[in-house]
Amino acid sequence: MSNQFPKLHNAMWPGLVGKGQDSEPPIDLDTMLELTARAEVDGVKFDGVDIFLFDPHINIDISDDALKAIADKIMARGFTIGSVVAPVWQPTGGGSAMGTEEERQLFVQQVMKACRIASRLRGYGARPYGIVRIDSATGVEPWAADPAGNTKLIAQTFREAADVAESFGERLAAEGEICWGGMHSWREMVRLLELTNRPKTVGFQADMAHTLLYTLGYNAGPEDRLVPKDFNWEPEALDEALHELTSALRPWTIDFHVAQNDGSVHGTGSHDKTGRHCQVTDPNGKLNIPHHAGFWLRDQSGALTKAARHICWDGCMFPNEVMLNQDTWNHILAAMIAVRETHGWNEPPVATPTSARAADIRLSRPAAPQRATKAKKTAKKSKPAKAKVKAKTKAKPKAKAKAKGKAKTKPKAKTKPKAKAKAKAKAKTKGKKPARKAKK
């Protein structure tokens, strides 16, 4: 039997990242979903998608009704939603995590909005797993002006963002990418995570294309280079470097991107000098994808970590001609399947459709008040009925006491025994009616 976990997702943001303005036009969400849905290899298809919370895909301030419509549209294609990208950068409404107080507040505010959306998607039953992705939203050069102080400030912002995430039941993953200050080298990335010190809430998102450049020391000092100076992509040397890299960052890894890289840097705008994603079939790709994915998905002893219930393909900055070619996505899916067959697992079913629906209802906030209201109404109906029976039942001894009292006061009245009997009969009649009503 083929492995069912981790689930295979496709990223929607390659339709947006590096597009627009001076580049090619963005590719809309519906088109990205259609390309993903059409991909198929030997009957296997993608299980879901990861999304970017930014126009023209999904506005960060989207209404609940509009978000529900998007969730329904994605689920109608048989997809689940996994991780979501929070637009924490200044051009998208956020701010630097090491910036001014106002900039840092904007950063946390964007995380809050992203967590709201992520939480709603869980409630809709569309998102059973996944994280909220963040980074430092600042460049390497500004960070380098005060490395220690700026990393400390970024960690403080991440902790504030973690407080927000926890209030929504979400986790944050910082993507290790060499264009982000304080996250541009594997050593600095570990230092930042340790300073943040929220291991249950803030972890690492490993992207194979970006982390490959960690081993080369791009945008960092020579002490961060993990391969020899005369390195020529010898497999043994690369494996040794990746072994050291993943030993340091794997314990923090809670989200994983499968990708290919040709060993060069590429980017535009704020993504300057970052990992160049290649097509999975690119002959210049330096990674053996199934083999090197195992450095992240298995621990030192070779056991599966199962830290992420889904993995995602990340292929940013491909030309639109490449992205609109269906073969591109079939090749990508084939690579994803190879990773799962090499490093995946199976689990017994844990819920029938009925019980799964019940779980969805429990996640929905309106469900609890409905049950409480129903119980309250039932209580209100039963309580007066009970009181009425009790009051009428007490009428019987009261009538007896009254009749007995009159008999003592006026012993000469010969008609009293008949009156007493009549009163007694009347009391019995009154007592029986409520009893029959209660029985009904």
N, C-alpha and C positions, 0 to 999 in steps of 0.2 A: 504493500500500500504506500502511495506517495505521501510525503509529509504535508501536513495541513498548516503547520506553524513554522516560522512566523508568516503572517499574512503579507501578501505582496501589494504594495501601493505604488502609485505613480504621482509625482509632484505636479501640481497645477501651475506653480509660479514660473517655470521656464517660459510660459506664455507672456509673462510680464517683465521679468528681470532683464535689464539691458535693452528693453524695447521702448518705443515712443521717442518723441522729440527728434533728436538727430539720428536715431536708429530706425529700425523697421517698426511697423505698427504692431501693437500688442495682439496676441491671439486670445480671443474671448473664452470665457469659462466653458460655454456650451461646446465649442469646437474642441477644447482640450479634453472634455469628458467623452466626446464622441470618438476621438482618436484612441483614447484609453479603452473604451468599451469594445472597439473593433479588434483590438490586439488579441491574438489567440495563438497558442503553440500546443499542438497535440491535445486539443480540447481544454487546456488550462488557460484561464484568463486572470486579469488583475482582480484582486479582492476589494480594493478601495483606492482612495485618493487622499493626499495631504494638501492643504489649502493655504492660500495667502490672503490675509484679511486686508485687502486694499483694492481700490477701484482700478480697472473696471470689473474685477472679479466679485469681490465681496466688500462692501463699505464697512469700515470699522464701527460706524454708528448705525448700522442696519437695524431696522425695527424687528421685533419678534416675529411678526406675521411674514415679513419678507424673508427672514432667515428660515422660518419653517418651510416656506415654499422652495427655497434652495435645497434644504435638507431632503425634502420629499423628492425633488428632481434627481438628486444624487442617488438616493436609495432606490428610486424607480429603475435605475440602470443596474441594480444589484450590487452597488458599492456601499461600503462603510466609509466614514471619515475618520482619519487618524490624527496626526499632529497638525497644528495650526501655527502660522507665522504671525507674530505680533509686529506691526509696523512701528518700531520704536525709534526710527531715525528722524532727524529734523525735517527733511523734505516731505515726510509722510505724516507729520503731526506730532512726532516725538521729540526727543532731545538727547544730548550726550549724557551717558551714565556717569561721566566725571565732570560735567559742566556746571553751570550756575545752579542755584537752588531751583530756579524756575525751570531750567532745562531738565533737571533730574525729576522734578514733579511731572513734567510732560511725559517723560520716559515711563514712570510708574503708572500714570494715567492710561497710557496706551496698553500697558500690560493688563490693567484692570478691565479695559474694554474687551481685550482679546480673551481674557478668562471668562468674562460674562458670556461671550459667544460660544466658547468652548463648552462651558457648563450647560448652556441651553441645548446645544447639539447632543450632549449626553442625555438630557431629559427627553429629547425627541426620539431617543433610541437609535440615533444615526452614528454615534461616536462611542464605541465600547472601549477604546484605548487611545493612547497618544498623549503628547505633551504640548506645551506652548513654547515656541522657539523664540529666543532672544539673542542679542549680542551686546557689545558695549556701545555701539552706535557712535563710535569716535575713531579717528584715524590713528595710525602708528606714530606719525610725527608729533601731533599734539601730546600724545601720551608720553613720548620720550623726553619731554621737557621736565618731567618730575615722575619717573617710573614708580617709585615706592608710594609717593603720595597719591598719584592718580589711580594706581591699582587699589589702594585702600579705599578711595572714594567710590570706585566702581563696585567694589565689594559691598559697601554700605548701601548703594542704590539697589544692588541685587537682593540684599536682605529685605529692603523695604518692598521690593517687588514680590519677594517670597511670601511676605505677610499677606499681601493681596491674593496671591495664588492659592494659598492655604484656605483663605476664607471662601473660595469657590471650589475647593477640593481638587485643585489642579497642581501640576508640577511644571517647572521651567527647565528648559535645556538650552545651554549656551553653546552655539555652534563654533567650533574651533576653525577659524578662517584667518589667514595671515594678513588680511587687510584691516582687521579690527584691533585697535590699540588695547594692550593688556591681555589679548587673546591671540596674538600674532605668532607666538612661539609655544611649543609644548611645555616648556618650563614655566613661562608666565601664565599659561592656562591652568596648570596645576596649582600654582601659587594663588591665583585668583579664586579658584574653587575652594581651596583650603581657608583663605581669608573670609570668604562668604560663609563657610561653615554651616551650611544648611543641606546636608547630604540627602535628607528625605524629600526635599522640595526642589533644590537646584542641582542639576546634573550637567552632563556633557552630551552634546550631539556630535557624533563622529561622522564626517563625510569623507569617504575614501579618497576623493580627489584633493580635498584640502589638506587632510592629515598627511598625505604623501609629501607635501611641500614642507611640513614640519621637519621631516628627516633631512631635508636639504638646507635648512637654516635660513630660508628666504625671509627678509624683513627682520631678521634677528641677528644676534651676535654669533661669532664662530663657535662659542661654547655650546650653542644649541644645535649645531649640525651633528647628525648621527651617522652619516656615511663618510667614508674616507674622502680626502681632498681629490684624489685621483679616481674617484668613483666613476664607473662607466656602466652602471646599471647591471652589475653582476648579481644574479639571483641570490646567492648566499649572503652577500653584503647587504642587500636590500632587506632580506628576511631578518637579519640580525638587527638592523636599525628599527624595523617595524616591531620587532619583539620588545626592544627597550621602550619604544614609544607607547605601545599598547599596555605594557606592564604598568606604566605610570597613569594612563588615562582610562583604561578599561574599567577600573572600579567605580569611576564616576559616570560611565556611559549609560544613558537611559534611552537613547534614540539613535538610529543608525541609517545612514544613506549609502546605498550602493552607487558607485560611480567609477568612471575611468579617467585617467589623466596621462598626458604625454610628457609630464615633467617640466612643462613651461608655465609661465604665469600669464594671465590675461585678465582684463577687466575694463570697466568703464565707470566714470564718475567715482562714487564712494567705494566701488568695488575694485579700485585700482590695485594692481599687483596681487591678484588672487588666483586660486587654483583654476586651471583651464580644463573644463570638462570636455572630454572627447566622446565621440560616438563609441558605442561598445565594440564595434567592429574595426575601429581605427588601428591600422598596423603599427602606429607609433605609440599606442597605449603601453604604459610601463607596468600596469598591474595585471596579475593573474587573478581575475575577479573572485572566483570561488575560493581559491587558495588564500588570498590575502584577506578576504572577508572573515575567514576563520580566526585571524589574529584578534578580531574584535568580538566575535560571537562565542568564542570558547576561552576558558580561563587557562591559567598556567599549566594545569594538569590535563587540559584537553577536553574538559567537561563543558557542556553547553551552559552559558550563563542564563539564557532565557530572560534577559533583562528587558528586552523589547519584544512585544507581541506582534509587531509588524516591522517591516523594513521598507524603505522607500527609495525609488530611483530619483536622483537629482541630476538633471542635465541642463544647466543654465547656459544661456548665451549661444545656443545653436541658431544658425540662420533659419528664417521661417521656411525656406524651401526644404530644409532637412526635417523640420518639425512637422510639416504638413504631409510628409511622406509616410504612409502607413507602415512601410517596412522598417522604419526607424524604431517604432514602438514594438513591433514583433521581435526584433533583435534584442531590444532592451528586456522585454518580458522573458525571453529565453535565458538571458544572463541571470535574471532574478530567480527563475526556477532552478537554475544550476546551484545558486547559493543556498536555496532552501533545501534542495535534495542533499546537499553536502553538510549543512549545519542546521537542519530543521528537526521537528519532532511532531508527534501526534498526541492528542488528548482525547479522553472519552467525552461523549456529549454530556453537557451539564444542564441543559434546559430544553424542554420541548417548546414549540411555538407558543403554547398557552402560558407556560410558566415564564417564558421570556417576555411575553406581553405583560404579565403581572409585574415582572421586574421593572419594565418601562413605566408602568403606572406608579410604582413606588417612587421612581425617580422624579415623577411629575409633581410639582408643588400643589396644584389644585386638588390632587387626589385625596390627600389627608383631610382637608376641610370638608369634603363631600361626605366622607365616612363619618366624621365627627358630627356633622349636621344631622345625618340620618339617625344616628344613635340618640342624639339629643331630642329629636322629634318623637322617637319611640318612647323615650323616658317621660316626656310631657303627656303623652296619651295615656300611659299606664298609671301614672301617679294619681290623677284625678279619679279614675275609675276605682282604684283601690281605696281612696279616701271616702268615696261615696258609699261603698259597701260597708266600710268600717263604721261610718256614722249611722247608717240605718240599722246595722246589727246591734249597736248600742241602745237603740230605741226600745228594744224588747225588755231588758231589765229595768229601764226607767219606768215603763208602763206598769210593770209588776209592783215596783216600789210605790208608785202613786196609788194604785188600787189597794194595796195593803194598808197604806196610811189612812185612807178614807174608811176602811173597815174598822180600824181602831177608834177613830174619832166618832163615828156614828154607828154603834153596835145595834141600835134598834131598827135600822133600815133593813126590812126583810127582802127587799129587791136587790140588795148588794151582791149576794152570791151570783144572781143572774147577770148583773152588771159586770161583776168580776170575770165571769166566764166569757162574756161578750168582749170585754177588753182584752182578755187573753187571746181569744180567737183572732181579734183584729190585729194584735201585735204579731201573732204568728204569720198572718197573711202578709203583713208589711215586711217581715224578715225574709220571706221566701222570694219575693220579686227581685231584689238585688242579687241574691244568690244565683238565680237562673240567668240573669244578665251577665254576671261575672263569668259564668261557665261558658257562655257564648263567646 
